[in-house]
Amino acid sequence: MNAIAEKLWDEWLTAPINGVGEADAEVGALLLSMKEREEKGWTALFSRRIFLFRRLHRLWNAGTWKEEGELGSFLKLPPDLKGVPSLEIPRSMVEKALGTLGLSTESTVGVRSAWLRGILGGLGSLYLPQTGYYLVFRFEKKKRPVGEKAAQLLKIAGIRFTERLRSFHADLLIRDQGQIVAFLSGIGLVGASLALEERSLMRSMRDRANKLVNCDSANIRKSLDAAERQMELAERVCASGLFERLAPSYRELVTARLENPSVSLRELGQLLSRPVTKSTVEYRWSRLGRL
């Protein structure tokens, strides 16, 4: 899990920037995904995801956001670098970020994907528990318009997801491994999607192997239990004096079991002078039990 998560965020951080439109859309999404606090004349945006600010630094000068000023002039670092960095920006820049909520089918696929890539960086998390796959976007109550836009663009992209409402936030969940791979590939994170597919394949092979081992173990236990019961029955047949009165085929079966206490029913049937099937062996032991 850690390896895939590291690969995902490393690739997200270095994803190529294809044109001004995509850069502007992704910056807008990143700003919208950050927590905010209103002050007099400006807005403070902050996030605990430090890599988000590194991505912003790469995107800022690739689009029109540089016209608003240098990113460094808005960046505020906590004293002694302990705490959460923030951006102190004028309200006009917040309005510009909100303008990216107008993306629709008329926008290019690249621009829509760039916006979703920004939302992933700010609000997305990938979980790979022992079973299942989850890609979750968590939106605070005040970020509801952002969540609605993300849901709309996911539908346009053909990605299946579910919504989960809570008191203070709402989640968009992509649960299917194939859908997560399709989403990551669609926003340009091909390496992470391939790593996830590889993990899925390895998990499938491991589960298959475990099922086969468990099945074999169950069959072995079943065979040994049956052999133990037949050994007890064979010993009772001999002790009761019934052995000499049995038909030759039954005497041979009892003798074969006493000489081979752990073989399976199928193997026991093949040891007889006239080999018989497993079902025939089962029938003969059942009849001996009734006798």
Protein Blocks (a to p, Z undefined) as FASTA:
>chain_A
ZZmmmmmmmmmmmoccedjklmmmmmmmmmmmpccdddehiacdddfblklmmmmmmmmm
mmmmlmnopfklmpccdehhiajddddddfklmmmmmmmmmgcfkbcfklmmmmmmmmmm
mmgccdddfbocdddddddfklmmmmmmmmmmmmmnopacdddddfkbccdddfbfklmm
mmmmmnopamlmmmmmmmmmmmmmmmmmmmmmmmmmmmmmmmmmmmmmmmmmmmmmmmno
pmmmpcfklmmmmmmmmmmmmbcfklmmmmpmbdcdfklmmmmmmmmmmZZ
